[in-house]
Amino acid sequence: MSIKVALDELPQAFDGLGATAFLLTTNDDQSPHPANVNVSFADGIFTVSAGRRSCSNCGDRPTVTLLWANKGERAMSLLVDGVAEVVSADDGVVTVAPTSAIWHRHPDVPPE
């Protein structure tokens, strides 16, 4: 089950999720590349710490997803699709401008 999150509701959705997520990019061969990253959110833009491969992927294919997977008692995962921009490949800084977001519940977890 998925629940759409309005972009203006992202600050509230992000609050309490923690400063780490997965950045999902696409490699040259179109295979997925997940990376665990540190994330901050300000003025409607996510800033993430990214490694060499993630920075390269974002530069070549800027459509990305940020994923906060459900943990422990939290039954919902947050997925944010967006457009990445490499701010500094040397420092591993990438920004992600969100284009859509959903809360996703695993089918085996009953609704709250």
Buried (B, 14 or more C-beta within 10 A) or exposed (E): EEEEBEBEEBEEBBEEBEEEBBBBBBEEEEEEBEBEBBBEBEEEBBBBBBBEEBBBBBBEBBEBBBBBEBEEEEBBBBBBBBEBBBBEBEEBBBBBEBEEBBBBBEEEEEEE
